[in-house]
Amino acid sequence: MNPGTARRFAAFAGPAAGLLLISAAQTPRTAAAEPGQVYERAARKPVAEVVEDVEFAITERNFRITGRLHVGQGIRDRDHTDFPDFEVLLFCNLGLARKMLELDPAYINYCPGRVTVRDAGGVTYIAAPQVPEPGGDADLADLARNINQALRAIVDYGTEHWDSAEP
């Protein structure tokens, strides 16, 4: 592993452990692309409608949905009947993934892309972890910036045409 890759991987390893917990807590809205940072928006619309809108936004940006995790439902099925909705949508564009991995194989840690949708008492939060934009590799930084722009657009689409609930 080259020193640049090792440094980026070390920076990712700590925040990655808490990535799932980040989506469960209220986090600051950010467009930055540091390891472990999450872009999040909120809306006052039902989780199911947000998920439908996010799925549409994912496919409109030439990504393919590769999986759906119904975390809240799974926990409710285990006798925690009052647990709120938590959904995770996984998606990929193999062309973008190939380019990213050719530039830095350690970026496999950011594949597939994901968006989380969660219910918090009438407010639905939509979030996506951002891909780090490295300082020394212009090609990888440009690609990461473009991917992050798409991730933010997907999250933003989940809040469109509804009463925003920015806390």
C-alpha positions in Angstrom: 0.0 0.0 0.0 1.5 3.4 -1.0 1.8 6.1 1.7 -1.1 8.2 0.3 -3.4 5.2 0.2 -2.3 4.2 3.7 -3.0 7.7 5.0 -6.5 7.8 3.4 -7.3 4.3 4.6 -6.2 5.1 8.2 -8.3 8.3 8.1 -11.3 6.2 6.9 -10.9 3.3 9.4 -11.9 5.3 12.5 -15.0 7.1 11.2 -16.2 4.0 9.3 -16.9 2.2 12.6 -19.4 4.9 13.5 -20.9 5.4 10.1 -24.1 3.5 10.8 -24.5 5.3 14.1 -24.1 8.6 12.4 -27.2 8.0 10.4 -29.1 7.3 13.6 -28.2 10.5 15.3 -28.9 14.1 14.3 -25.8 15.2 12.4 -24.9 18.6 10.9 -25.7 19.1 7.3 -22.5 19.2 5.3 -21.3 19.2 1.7 -17.7 18.5 2.7 -16.1 15.3 1.6 -13.9 14.2 4.5 -13.8 10.6 5.5 -16.8 9.7 7.6 -18.8 12.9 6.8 -22.4 12.6 5.9 -24.7 14.8 3.9 -28.1 14.9 5.4 -31.5 16.6 4.8 -34.9 16.3 6.5 -38.5 16.5 5.3 -41.9 16.1 6.6 -43.1 13.2 4.5 -43.5 9.5 5.2 -40.5 7.2 5.0 -42.1 5.1 2.3 -42.5 8.1 0.0 -39.0 9.3 0.7 -37.6 5.8 -0.2 -39.6 5.8 -3.4 -38.3 9.3 -4.3 -34.7 8.3 -3.4 -35.0 5.1 -5.5 -36.1 7.2 -8.5 -33.3 9.7 -8.0 -30.7 6.9 -7.8 -31.8 5.3 -11.1 -32.1 8.7 -12.8 -28.4 9.3 -12.1 -27.5 6.0 -13.8 -26.9 4.0 -10.7 -28.3 0.5 -10.2 -29.9 -0.4 -6.8 -28.0 -3.4 -5.5 -29.8 -3.9 -2.2 -32.2 -2.7 0.4 -31.8 -3.2 4.1 -35.0 -2.8 6.1 -33.3 -2.4 9.5 -36.2 -0.9 11.4 -38.6 -3.7 10.2 -36.1 -6.4 11.2 -35.9 -5.0 14.7 -39.7 -4.7 14.9 -39.9 -8.3 13.8 -37.8 -9.3 16.8 -40.5 -8.1 19.3 -39.5 -4.4 19.4 -42.8 -3.3 17.9 -42.4 0.4 18.5 -39.1 0.7 16.7 -39.0 3.4 14.0 -38.3 2.9 10.3 -34.6 2.7 9.3 -33.9 1.9 5.6 -30.6 1.6 3.8 -30.5 1.7 0.0 -27.3 0.3 -1.7 -26.4 1.2 -5.3 -23.6 1.2 -7.7 -22.5 2.4 -11.2 -19.8 -0.1 -12.4 -18.3 2.5 -14.7 -17.7 4.9 -11.9 -16.6 2.2 -9.6 -14.0 0.9 -12.1 -12.6 4.4 -12.6 -12.4 5.0 -8.9 -10.7 1.6 -8.2 -8.2 2.1 -11.0 -7.2 5.4 -9.4 -7.0 4.0 -5.8 -8.0 0.4 -5.0 -8.5 1.4 -1.3 -11.6 3.2 -2.4 -13.4 -0.1 -2.5 -14.4 0.9 1.0 -16.8 3.4 -0.5 -18.6 0.9 -2.7 -21.5 0.4 -3.0 -22.9 3.9 -2.5 -25.6 4.1 0.1 -28.4 6.4 1.3 -30.1 6.0 4.6 -33.7 7.0 5.4 -35.0 7.1 9.0 -38.0 8.2 10.8 -37.7 10.5 13.8 -41.2 11.3 15.1 -42.7 12.8 12.0 -39.5 14.0 10.5 -37.8 11.8 7.9 -34.0 12.1 7.6 -32.2 11.2 4.4 -28.4 10.9 4.4 -25.5 9.7 2.4 -21.8 9.3 3.4 -19.5 11.3 1.2 -16.5 9.9 -0.7 -13.3 11.6 0.5 -11.7 14.0 -2.0 -8.0 13.5 -1.8 -5.7 16.5 -2.0 -2.8 15.0 -4.0 -4.6 13.2 -6.8 -6.5 15.5 -9.1 -8.2 12.8 -11.1 -9.5 11.0 -8.0 -10.5 14.2 -6.4 -12.6 15.2 -9.5 -14.2 11.8 -9.6 -15.0 11.9 -5.9 -16.4 15.4 -6.2 -18.7 14.3 -9.1 -19.9 11.2 -7.1 -20.5 13.4 -4.0 -22.5 15.9 -6.2 -24.7 12.9 -7.3 -25.1 11.7 -3.7 -26.2 15.1 -2.6 -28.6 15.4 -5.5 -30.1 12.1 -4.6 -30.6 13.2 -0.9 -32.0 16.5 -2.0 -34.5 14.9 -4.3 -35.9 13.0 -1.3 -36.9 16.3 0.2 -38.3 18.1 -2.9 -41.9 19.2 -3.3 -42.6 18.9 0.4 -42.5 21.0 3.5 -38.9 21.0 4.6 -38.3 20.1 8.2 -34.8 21.4 8.7 -34.4 21.3 12.4 
